[in-house]
């Protein structure tokens, strides 16, 4: 398993023309929509977390 993983798609436009940015660790630039974004690992979820299949903001 690699230490770092690269994003495959831009989170804004969905295109694949991404390049590492000079802004710092985890920063990427999309040549299609001309946006820059940064990825950051926040941590692991607590043990015992149960996935109910519902999404946040889902008021059903």
C-alpha positions in Angstrom: 0.0 0.0 0.0 1.4 3.4 -0.9 2.0 6.1 1.7 0.1 8.7 -0.4 -2.8 8.4 -2.8 -3.6 10.8 -5.7 -7.1 11.9 -6.5 -8.4 10.7 -9.8 -11.2 13.3 -10.3 -11.6 17.0 -9.5 -14.2 17.3 -6.7 -15.7 20.4 -8.5 -16.0 19.5 -12.1 -15.3 15.7 -12.2 -12.5 16.0 -14.8 -9.2 14.1 -14.6 -6.7 16.7 -15.6 -5.2 17.2 -12.2 -1.6 18.3 -11.3 0.1 18.6 -7.9 0.1 22.2 -6.7 3.1 24.1 -5.3 0.8 25.3 -2.4 1.9 22.4 -0.2 1.2 18.8 0.8 -2.0 17.4 -0.5 -2.7 20.4 -2.8 -3.9 19.9 -6.4 -4.8 22.0 -9.4 -7.5 21.2 -12.0 -6.6 22.4 -15.5 -10.2 22.1 -16.7 -12.0 24.3 -14.2 -8.9 26.2 -13.0 -9.6 25.5 -9.3 -7.1 24.5 -6.6 -8.0 22.2 -3.7 -6.3 20.4 -0.9 -6.9 16.9 0.5 -6.4 16.1 4.1 -6.9 12.9 6.1 -8.8 13.7 9.3 -8.6 10.3 11.0 -10.5 7.1 11.6 -14.1 6.8 12.8 -14.7 5.6 16.3 -14.9 1.8 16.7 -18.4 0.5 16.7 -19.7 3.0 14.2 -22.8 1.5 12.5 -23.6 2.5 8.9 -27.4 2.9 8.7 -27.4 3.7 5.0 -28.7 7.2 5.6 -26.7 10.3 4.6 -26.3 13.5 6.6 -29.1 15.9 6.0 -31.4 13.1 4.9 -34.7 13.9 6.7 -36.6 10.8 5.7 
